Amino acid sequence: MQKATLRRQMRMLLRKMSTEAAQHESQRVVEKIRGLPEWQEARCVALYSPLALEPDINFLWQKTLKTFCYPVVQGEVMDFYYVSTPEELIPKTLSLPGGKTISLREPKPLAQHRVYPEQIDLILVPALAFGMRGERLGHGAGYYDRYLAHPMLSAVKIGVCFALQKYYDIPVEPHDQRVDFIVHS
């Protein structure tokens, strides 16, 4: 199956999920993440601001002393910036290949708040689908693939998804990056 077809199918499946089910499954994902030794040992964690079709990991802010950073997309580049509270995230519309757009929230990209790849201990990675061997199907712009390929990034890479987003066989291209493992509801 081609990536574009699989993206359409996954978006349709995710849109059918009720808000209540998504909230319940998001809480299960957060509980699983909190139970991981990698989470407990990490000092600097790269989060994502969840889209409507992604697990809401904002509950990770509760009861923790970790340092969090979020991605900022500028042109073809994605970098991460420190955030002291989720309220610092501001709305942004991002253009994707094929004329699609997504609305997300990002921190202001202040130079003094930039987090370099080697500073991140754990990175939570969203996707439309994940394969059994850590393959990921993103939205098609390649931001995470480029970031995960950075030679200085030694962070543990955890794919985060709802159970229905696990797919047996994700098409893989040479530039596609895998996660170390997946946490799902």
DRENKOL-513725 format. One record per residue (C-alpha): residue in one letter; x, y, z negated. Coordinates in Angstrom, 3 decimals. Example, Ala and Ser with C-alpha at 12.3 -4.5 7.8 and 13.67 -1.06 7.14 Angstrom:
REM residues 2
[atom "a" [12.300 -4.500 -7.800]]
[atom "s" [13.670 -1.060 -7.140]]
REM end
This chain:
REM residues 185
[atom "m" [0.000 0.000 0.000]]
[atom "q" [1.273 3.470 0.815]]
[atom "k" [1.867 6.054 -1.901]]
[atom "a" [-0.752 8.499 -0.571]]
[atom "t" [-3.448 5.807 -0.633]]
[atom "l" [-2.492 4.707 -4.138]]
[atom "r" [-2.528 8.338 -5.348]]
[atom "r" [-6.075 8.790 -4.035]]
[atom "q" [-7.229 5.553 -5.654]]
[atom "m" [-5.671 6.416 -9.013]]
[atom "r" [-7.184 9.907 -9.024]]
[atom "m" [-10.632 8.433 -8.304]]
[atom "l" [-10.264 5.879 -11.122]]
[atom "l" [-9.080 8.514 -13.586]]
[atom "r" [-11.943 10.897 -12.737]]
[atom "k" [-14.393 8.153 -13.724]]
[atom "m" [-12.969 7.989 -17.261]]
[atom "s" [-15.180 9.767 -19.776]]
[atom "t" [-13.790 12.582 -21.902]]
[atom "e" [-14.463 10.530 -25.045]]
[atom "a" [-12.613 7.499 -23.653]]
[atom "a" [-9.667 9.675 -22.592]]
[atom "q" [-9.444 11.233 -26.067]]
[atom "h" [-9.626 7.840 -27.773]]
[atom "e" [-7.004 6.337 -25.470]]
[atom "s" [-4.777 9.417 -25.853]]
[atom "q" [-4.803 8.952 -29.624]]
[atom "r" [-3.808 5.294 -29.170]]
[atom "v" [-0.915 6.352 -26.934]]
[atom "v" [0.269 8.903 -29.515]]
[atom "e" [0.110 6.302 -32.317]]
[atom "k" [2.198 3.895 -30.247]]
[atom "i" [4.781 6.583 -29.456]]
[atom "r" [5.063 7.546 -33.130]]
[atom "g" [5.746 3.909 -34.004]]
[atom "l" [8.720 3.605 -31.646]]
[atom "p" [12.249 3.607 -33.092]]
[atom "e" [13.268 5.840 -30.160]]
[atom "w" [10.713 8.433 -31.314]]
[atom "q" [11.771 8.210 -34.934]]
[atom "e" [15.464 8.662 -34.051]]
[atom "a" [15.002 11.476 -31.513]]
[atom "r" [15.701 15.057 -32.512]]
[atom "c" [14.912 16.830 -29.221]]
[atom "v" [11.902 15.510 -27.319]]
[atom "a" [10.819 16.604 -23.843]]
[atom "l" [7.021 16.636 -23.629]]
[atom "y" [4.650 17.514 -20.810]]
[atom "s" [1.540 19.644 -20.874]]
[atom "p" [-1.154 17.109 -19.947]]
[atom "l" [-3.230 17.517 -16.832]]
[atom "a" [-6.889 16.506 -16.971]]
[atom "l" [-5.944 13.028 -15.668]]
[atom "e" [-3.114 12.391 -18.153]]
[atom "p" [-2.980 11.234 -21.781]]
[atom "d" [-3.112 14.183 -24.158]]
[atom "i" [0.093 13.936 -26.161]]
[atom "n" [-0.377 17.251 -27.981]]
[atom "f" [-1.169 15.261 -31.146]]
[atom "l" [2.573 14.545 -31.349]]
[atom "w" [3.019 18.052 -32.760]]
[atom "q" [1.323 16.999 -35.988]]
[atom "k" [3.439 15.889 -38.952]]
[atom "t" [6.857 16.082 -37.328]]
[atom "l" [10.030 18.123 -37.615]]
[atom "k" [11.245 17.434 -34.083]]
[atom "t" [12.326 20.044 -31.573]]
[atom "f" [10.112 20.042 -28.482]]
[atom "c" [10.700 21.300 -24.977]]
[atom "y" [8.456 21.488 -21.931]]
[atom "p" [9.143 21.617 -18.196]]
[atom "v" [9.102 24.766 -16.110]]
[atom "v" [8.997 24.486 -12.319]]
[atom "q" [10.694 27.202 -10.312]]
[atom "g" [10.854 26.508 -6.585]]
[atom "e" [12.160 22.953 -6.165]]
[atom "v" [13.773 22.857 -9.616]]
[atom "m" [12.348 21.703 -12.937]]
[atom "d" [14.089 22.651 -16.176]]
[atom "f" [13.049 22.325 -19.812]]
[atom "y" [12.630 25.073 -22.426]]
[atom "y" [12.202 25.021 -26.204]]
[atom "v" [8.725 25.664 -27.552]]
[atom "s" [7.964 26.270 -31.217]]
[atom "t" [4.200 25.813 -30.858]]
[atom "p" [1.870 24.601 -28.060]]
[atom "e" [0.216 28.031 -28.071]]
[atom "e" [3.362 29.391 -26.351]]
[atom "l" [2.416 27.552 -23.158]]
[atom "i" [0.869 29.741 -20.480]]
[atom "p" [-1.348 28.711 -17.528]]
[atom "k" [0.227 28.231 -14.105]]
[atom "t" [-0.935 26.865 -10.756]]
[atom "l" [1.578 24.677 -8.957]]
[atom "s" [1.429 23.875 -5.233]]
[atom "l" [2.001 20.260 -4.241]]
[atom "p" [2.683 18.661 -0.863]]
[atom "g" [-0.354 18.338 1.355]]
[atom "g" [-1.819 21.664 0.221]]
[atom "k" [-2.969 20.372 -3.176]]
[atom "t" [-2.602 22.449 -6.307]]
[atom "i" [-2.634 21.555 -9.986]]
[atom "s" [-3.203 23.764 -12.988]]
[atom "l" [-0.846 23.233 -15.878]]
[atom "r" [0.713 25.060 -18.803]]
[atom "e" [4.377 25.979 -19.112]]
[atom "p" [6.579 27.926 -21.514]]
[atom "k" [8.092 31.246 -20.453]]
[atom "p" [11.491 30.417 -18.954]]
[atom "l" [13.653 32.499 -21.295]]
[atom "a" [17.364 31.809 -20.763]]
[atom "q" [18.059 31.537 -24.491]]
[atom "h" [15.422 28.778 -24.802]]
[atom "r" [16.692 26.565 -21.980]]
[atom "v" [17.367 22.961 -22.933]]
[atom "y" [20.049 21.193 -20.933]]
[atom "p" [19.653 17.535 -19.932]]
[atom "e" [22.362 16.351 -22.321]]
[atom "q" [20.479 17.919 -25.274]]
[atom "i" [17.343 15.812 -24.773]]
[atom "d" [17.113 12.569 -26.765]]
[atom "l" [13.735 11.373 -25.509]]
[atom "i" [11.690 12.383 -22.479]]
[atom "l" [8.001 11.508 -22.089]]
[atom "v" [7.171 11.202 -18.413]]
[atom "p" [3.676 11.441 -16.906]]
[atom "a" [2.580 9.857 -13.622]]
[atom "l" [-0.490 8.794 -11.702]]
[atom "a" [0.628 5.157 -12.027]]
[atom "f" [3.487 3.047 -13.353]]
[atom "g" [4.755 -0.285 -12.110]]
[atom "m" [5.752 -3.228 -14.256]]
[atom "r" [9.479 -2.486 -13.852]]
[atom "g" [9.285 1.215 -14.731]]
[atom "e" [8.531 2.509 -11.244]]
[atom "r" [6.424 5.657 -11.262]]
[atom "l" [4.019 7.214 -8.829]]
[atom "g" [4.028 10.956 -9.395]]
[atom "h" [2.015 13.626 -7.647]]
[atom "g" [4.419 13.695 -4.707]]
[atom "a" [6.559 16.779 -5.301]]
[atom "g" [9.570 14.907 -6.743]]
[atom "y" [10.217 17.195 -9.738]]
[atom "y" [10.578 14.379 -12.267]]
[atom "d" [12.546 12.194 -9.832]]
[atom "r" [15.114 14.957 -9.379]]
[atom "y" [15.297 15.671 -13.114]]
[atom "l" [15.540 12.016 -14.162]]
[atom "a" [18.412 11.565 -11.677]]
[atom "h" [20.496 14.298 -13.363]]
[atom "p" [23.889 12.778 -14.242]]
[atom "m" [23.956 14.445 -17.686]]
[atom "l" [20.541 13.107 -18.741]]
[atom "s" [21.056 10.196 -21.121]]
[atom "a" [17.679 10.484 -22.856]]
[atom "v" [15.411 7.497 -23.297]]
[atom "k" [12.784 7.816 -20.554]]
[atom "i" [9.297 6.710 -21.570]]
[atom "g" [6.436 6.584 -19.090]]
[atom "v" [3.122 7.619 -20.648]]
[atom "c" [-0.228 6.541 -19.209]]
[atom "f" [-3.671 5.110 -19.773]]
[atom "a" [-3.921 1.313 -19.460]]
[atom "l" [-5.705 1.592 -16.107]]
[atom "q" [-2.678 3.410 -14.676]]
[atom "k" [-0.473 0.336 -14.898]]
[atom "y" [-0.215 -1.082 -11.419]]
[atom "y" [1.504 -4.280 -10.379]]
[atom "d" [3.506 -2.995 -7.436]]
[atom "i" [4.357 0.682 -6.918]]
[atom "p" [5.972 1.496 -3.560]]
[atom "v" [9.565 2.631 -4.187]]
[atom "e" [11.803 4.843 -2.083]]
[atom "p" [15.559 5.345 -2.596]]
[atom "h" [15.104 8.684 -4.427]]
[atom "d" [12.472 7.340 -6.859]]
[atom "q" [13.557 7.142 -10.502]]
[atom "r" [12.339 4.582 -13.027]]
[atom "v" [11.535 5.009 -16.698]]
[atom "d" [13.094 2.781 -19.359]]
[atom "f" [9.704 1.539 -20.520]]
[atom "i" [6.014 2.449 -20.566]]
[atom "v" [3.638 3.291 -23.406]]
[atom "h" [-0.036 2.948 -22.496]]
[atom "s" [-3.360 2.842 -24.307]]
REM end
